[in-house]
């Protein structure tokens, strides 16, 4: 119909009508492009919002695991330091406790940290990273991912070192007993009267304590970076950072 009007206007040499029809056509095309672009931008914004919301869930889960592991390390470190100080002082009164046994045994505690990474992988593979959130968020995300990689690298390194050390069960005064009701149905028993007078056992604890405290620091650093990222995603999603309680 527009073409018919333009043809009629040209035959009648009504150039104003021709120009007006062309303006109408061009305006319609421009508006059409703008509407399409607006719809596309809105869809992309909604997609980014969904991704951020899912990432928020992932980070909350990571914070939960990191809090639990950091607390566990710190509790064992405190108990182990108490054992070492009492051994050096020659004070063995009440040292034979389940907590102290666990602290002595847990000098080879190097569990992997493998939080859910599906959303982050999707963000990187889709090329969305550069347009997601803002500079503060992207910096927090990068710092967290770097700390995760570093932590796992340290875990792998110390696992290799552990293989070169004697296991605590190699000491004659350390053995396993059946412990029904526990997750592995076994517990370590230590004859502290014998262990406290063995300088090799003290060196074993000192070496392990050093490694465990180093690992605690790296777990703590990763926790702090995860908490920062959780706060950044919370700022963008409008949700609170509320990590669930870890159960493992």
C-alpha positions in Angstrom: 0.0 0.0 0.0 2.9 2.4 0.8 4.5 1.5 -2.5 1.2 2.3 -4.4 1.1 5.7 -2.7 4.7 6.5 -3.5 4.1 5.5 -7.2 1.0 7.6 -7.4 2.9 10.6 -5.8 5.7 10.2 -8.3 3.3 10.1 -11.3 1.7 13.3 -9.9 5.2 14.8 -9.2 4.0 15.4 -5.7 7.6 15.3 -4.2 6.5 16.4 -0.8 4.2 13.3 -0.6 7.1 11.1 -1.9 9.5 12.5 0.8 6.9 12.1 3.5 6.3 8.4 2.6 10.0 7.7 2.6 10.3 9.4 6.1 7.4 7.2 7.3 9.1 4.0 5.9 12.5 4.9 7.4 10.9 5.8 10.8 9.1 2.5 10.8 12.3 0.6 10.1 14.2 2.5 12.8 11.5 2.0 15.4 11.4 -1.7 14.5 15.1 -2.0 15.1 14.8 -0.1 18.4 12.0 -2.4 19.6 14.0 -5.5 18.6 17.1 -4.1 20.3 15.2 -3.2 23.5 13.6 -6.7 23.6 17.0 -8.3 23.2 18.6 -6.1 25.9 15.7 -6.9 28.2 16.1 -10.6 27.6 19.8 -10.4 28.1 19.4 -8.5 31.4 16.9 -11.1 32.6 19.4 -13.8 31.7 22.2 -12.1 33.6 19.9 -11.7 36.6 19.1 -15.4 36.6 22.8 -16.3 36.3 23.7 -14.0 39.2 20.9 -15.6 41.3 22.3 -19.1 40.6 25.8 -18.0 41.2 24.7 -16.5 44.6 23.5 -20.0 45.5 26.8 -21.6 44.5 28.8 -19.1 46.5 26.6 -19.5 49.6 27.3 -23.2 49.4 31.0 -22.6 49.1 31.0 -20.3 52.1 29.2 -22.9 54.1 31.8 -25.6 53.4 34.7 -23.2 54.0 33.3 -22.1 57.4 32.9 -25.7 58.5 36.4 -26.7 57.4 38.1 -23.6 58.8 36.3 -24.1 62.2 37.4 -27.8 62.2 41.0 -26.9 61.5 41.1 -24.2 64.2 39.6 -26.5 66.8 42.1 -29.3 66.0 45.0 -26.7 66.0 44.0 -25.4 69.4 43.8 -28.9 70.9 47.1 -30.0 69.2 48.9 -26.9 70.6 47.7 -27.8 74.0 49.0 -31.4 73.6 52.4 -30.1 72.5 52.8 -27.7 75.3 51.8 -30.3 77.9 54.2 -32.8 76.4 57.1 -30.3 76.6 56.1 -29.4 80.2 55.9 -33.1 81.1 52.3 -32.6 82.1 50.3 -35.7 81.0 47.4 -35.4 83.5 44.2 -35.7 81.5 45.9 -35.6 78.1 44.4 -38.8 77.0 41.1 -37.5 75.6 39.2 -38.1 72.4 39.8 -34.5 71.3 43.6 -34.7 71.9 43.8 -38.0 70.1 41.9 -36.6 67.1 44.1 -33.5 67.1 47.3 -35.6 67.0 46.0 -37.9 64.3 44.7 -35.0 62.1 48.1 -33.9 61.0 47.4 -35.3 57.6 44.0 -33.7 57.1 44.0 -32.6 53.5 40.5 -32.9 52.1 39.9 -31.5 48.7 37.9 -28.4 48.2 35.6 -28.9 45.2 32.7 -26.5 45.4 30.0 -26.4 42.7 31.4 -24.5 39.7 28.7 -25.1 37.1 27.5 -21.5 36.9 31.0 -20.0 36.8 31.9 -22.4 34.0 28.8 -21.3 32.1 29.6 -17.6 32.6 33.1 -18.1 31.2 32.2 -20.4 28.3 29.3 -18.1 27.2 31.5 -14.9 27.2 29.2 -13.3 29.7 31.9 -12.5 32.3 32.8 -9.1 30.9 29.2 -7.8 31.0 28.2 -9.4 34.2 27.8 -7.2 37.3 30.3 -4.4 37.7 34.0 -4.0 38.2 33.8 -4.7 42.0 31.9 -7.9 41.4 34.2 -9.2 38.7 37.2 -8.5 40.8 35.7 -10.4 43.7 34.8 -13.3 41.4 38.3 -13.4 40.0 39.9 -13.3 43.5 37.7 -16.1 44.7 38.5 -18.4 41.7 42.2 -17.7 42.1 42.1 -18.6 45.8 40.2 -21.8 45.0 42.9 -22.8 42.5 45.7 -21.9 44.9 44.1 -23.8 47.8 43.7 -27.0 45.8 47.3 -26.6 44.6 48.5 -26.4 48.2 46.4 -29.4 49.2 47.9 -31.5 46.4 51.4 -30.4 47.3 51.0 -31.3 51.0 49.4 -34.6 50.1 52.6 -35.5 48.3 54.7 -34.5 51.3 52.5 -36.6 53.6 53.3 -39.7 51.5 57.0 -39.2 52.4 56.2 -39.1 56.2 55.6 -42.1 58.5 51.9 -42.6 59.3 51.0 -42.1 62.9 50.0 -45.8 63.1 53.6 -46.7 62.7 54.3 -45.7 66.3 54.0 -48.7 68.6 51.9 -46.8 71.1 49.2 -45.8 68.5 46.6 -48.2 67.4 43.0 -48.5 66.1 40.0 -49.8 68.1 36.6 -50.6 66.9 34.2 -47.8 67.6 30.6 -48.7 66.7 28.3 -45.7 66.0 31.0 -43.6 64.4 31.1 -42.9 60.7 34.0 -45.3 60.1 33.5 -47.5 63.1 37.1 -47.0 64.3 39.0 -44.6 66.5 42.7 -44.0 67.3 44.0 -44.8 70.7 47.3 -43.3 71.9 49.3 -44.4 74.9 50.3 -40.9 76.0 52.6 -42.2 78.7 54.8 -43.7 76.0 54.2 -41.0 73.4 55.0 -38.1 75.7 58.5 -39.5 76.3 59.3 -40.1 72.7 61.1 -37.1 71.0 60.3 -38.6 67.6 56.6 -38.3 68.4 57.0 -34.7 69.5 58.8 -33.9 66.2 56.0 -35.7 64.3 53.4 -33.4 66.0 55.5 -30.3 65.5 55.9 -31.0 61.8 52.2 -31.8 61.4 51.1 -28.8 63.4 53.1 -26.5 61.2 51.5 -27.9 58.1 48.0 -27.8 59.5 48.4 -24.2 60.6 49.6 -23.3 57.1 46.6 -25.1 55.6 44.3 -23.3 58.0 45.6 -20.0 56.8 44.9 -20.9 53.1 41.4 -22.2 53.9 40.8 -19.0 55.8 42.0 -16.9 52.8 39.7 -18.8 50.5 36.8 -18.3 53.0 37.4 -14.5 53.1 37.4 -14.3 49.3 34.2 -16.4 49.1 32.5 -14.2 51.7 33.5 -11.1 49.7 32.0 -12.6 46.6 28.9 -13.6 48.4 28.5 -10.0 49.6 29.0 -8.7 46.0 26.4 -11.1 44.6 24.0 -10.2 47.4 24.5 -6.5 46.4 23.6 -7.2 42.8 20.7 -9.7 43.4 19.2 -7.9 46.4 19.3 -11.1 48.4 21.1 -11.6 51.8 24.2 -13.7 51.9 22.9 -16.6 54.1 25.1 -19.7 53.7 23.3 -22.9 54.8 24.8 -25.0 57.6 27.2 -27.5 56.2 26.6 -31.2 57.0 29.5 -33.6 56.4 
